[in-house]
Amino acid sequence: MVTLQFERALADYTRCEQADGMSIESRYRIGMAHYLMRKYDDAIRAFADSLAIAPQDDDMYILRMSTGWYFRSFVLKKRMRHKKR
């Protein structure tokens, strides 16, 4: 995502997740790609998935990051709805 090619990053992360299985990190990266493309509903789902599997994964740093971005996605989604009115 450093190159700002979010669609390509999303495709890469999705392929990796399909090959290696779902993890907090994969859901976090997929969520970030959606977030940076302003697809907040998809970002919220991915971040929620990472939180849902947290007991199976002990990577607390990524868990904390997912929680923060999960709530930021909700806030921006709400702001965008108000701007459309």
C-alpha positions as a Markdown table, in Angstrom:
| # | Residue | x | y | z |
|---|---|---|---|---|
| 1 | Met | 0.0 | 0.0 | 0.0 |
| 2 | Val | 3.0 | 2.2 | 0.2 |
| 3 | Thr | 2.7 | 2.9 | -3.6 |
| 4 | Leu | -1.0 | 3.9 | -3.1 |
| 5 | Gln | -2.2 | 1.1 | -5.3 |
| 6 | Phe | -5.0 | 0.1 | -3.0 |
| 7 | Glu | -6.9 | -2.1 | -5.4 |
| 8 | Arg | -3.8 | -4.1 | -6.2 |
| 9 | Ala | -2.9 | -4.4 | -2.5 |
| 10 | Leu | -6.4 | -5.6 | -1.7 |
| 11 | Ala | -6.2 | -8.3 | -4.4 |
| 12 | Asp | -2.8 | -9.4 | -3.1 |
| 13 | Tyr | -3.9 | -9.5 | 0.5 |
| 14 | Thr | -7.1 | -11.4 | -0.5 |
| 15 | Arg | -5.0 | -14.0 | -2.4 |
| 16 | Cys | -2.7 | -14.4 | 0.5 |
| 17 | Glu | -5.5 | -14.9 | 2.9 |
| 18 | Gln | -7.1 | -17.5 | 0.6 |
| 19 | Ala | -3.8 | -19.4 | 0.5 |
| 20 | Asp | -2.8 | -19.1 | 4.2 |
| 21 | Gly | -6.1 | -18.7 | 6.0 |
| 22 | Met | -7.7 | -15.8 | 7.9 |
| 23 | Ser | -5.8 | -14.1 | 10.6 |
| 24 | Ile | -6.0 | -10.8 | 12.5 |
| 25 | Glu | -3.2 | -9.5 | 10.4 |
| 26 | Ser | -4.8 | -10.4 | 7.1 |
| 27 | Arg | -8.1 | -9.0 | 8.1 |
| 28 | Tyr | -6.4 | -5.8 | 9.3 |
| 29 | Arg | -4.5 | -5.3 | 6.0 |
| 30 | Ile | -7.7 | -6.0 | 4.0 |
| 31 | Gly | -9.6 | -3.5 | 6.2 |
| 32 | Met | -6.9 | -0.9 | 5.7 |
| 33 | Ala | -7.0 | -1.3 | 1.9 |
| 34 | His | -10.8 | -0.8 | 2.0 |
| 35 | Tyr | -10.5 | 2.1 | 4.4 |
| 36 | Leu | -8.0 | 3.9 | 2.1 |
| 37 | Met | -10.3 | 3.4 | -0.9 |
| 38 | Arg | -13.1 | 5.0 | 1.2 |
| 39 | Lys | -15.1 | 1.7 | 1.2 |
| 40 | Tyr | -16.0 | 2.1 | 4.9 |
| 41 | Asp | -18.6 | -0.6 | 5.0 |
| 42 | Asp | -16.1 | -3.2 | 3.7 |
| 43 | Ala | -13.4 | -1.8 | 6.1 |
| 44 | Ile | -15.8 | -2.2 | 9.0 |
| 45 | Arg | -16.5 | -5.8 | 8.1 |
| 46 | Ala | -12.8 | -6.7 | 7.8 |
| 47 | Phe | -11.9 | -4.9 | 11.1 |
| 48 | Ala | -14.8 | -6.6 | 12.8 |
| 49 | Asp | -13.6 | -10.0 | 11.5 |
| 50 | Ser | -10.2 | -9.3 | 12.9 |
| 51 | Leu | -11.7 | -8.6 | 16.3 |
| 52 | Ala | -13.9 | -11.7 | 16.1 |
| 53 | Ile | -11.0 | -14.0 | 15.7 |
| 54 | Ala | -8.8 | -12.3 | 18.3 |
| 55 | Pro | -9.1 | -15.2 | 20.9 |
| 56 | Gln | -7.4 | -17.4 | 18.3 |
| 57 | Asp | -4.5 | -15.1 | 17.7 |
| 58 | Asp | -2.3 | -13.5 | 20.3 |
| 59 | Asp | -1.0 | -10.5 | 18.2 |
| 60 | Met | -2.3 | -7.8 | 20.5 |
| 61 | Tyr | -0.6 | -4.9 | 18.6 |
| 62 | Ile | -2.6 | -5.6 | 15.4 |
| 63 | Leu | -5.7 | -6.2 | 17.5 |
| 64 | Arg | -5.4 | -2.7 | 19.0 |
| 65 | Met | -4.8 | -1.2 | 15.6 |
| 66 | Ser | -7.9 | -3.0 | 14.2 |
| 67 | Thr | -10.0 | -1.6 | 17.0 |
| 68 | Gly | -8.9 | 2.0 | 16.3 |
| 69 | Trp | -9.5 | 1.7 | 12.5 |
| 70 | Tyr | -12.8 | 0.0 | 13.1 |
| 71 | Phe | -14.1 | 3.0 | 15.0 |
| 72 | Arg | -12.5 | 5.5 | 12.6 |
| 73 | Ser | -14.4 | 3.8 | 9.7 |
| 74 | Phe | -17.7 | 4.2 | 11.5 |
| 75 | Val | -17.0 | 7.9 | 12.1 |
| 76 | Leu | -16.0 | 8.6 | 8.5 |
| 77 | Lys | -19.0 | 6.6 | 7.1 |
| 78 | Lys | -21.3 | 8.7 | 9.2 |
| 79 | Arg | -19.6 | 12.0 | 8.1 |
| 80 | Met | -20.0 | 10.9 | 4.4 |
| 81 | Arg | -23.7 | 10.3 | 4.9 |
| 82 | His | -24.2 | 13.8 | 6.3 |
| 83 | Lys | -22.2 | 15.4 | 3.4 |
| 84 | Lys | -24.5 | 13.6 | 0.9 |
| 85 | Arg | -27.6 | 15.3 | 2.4 |
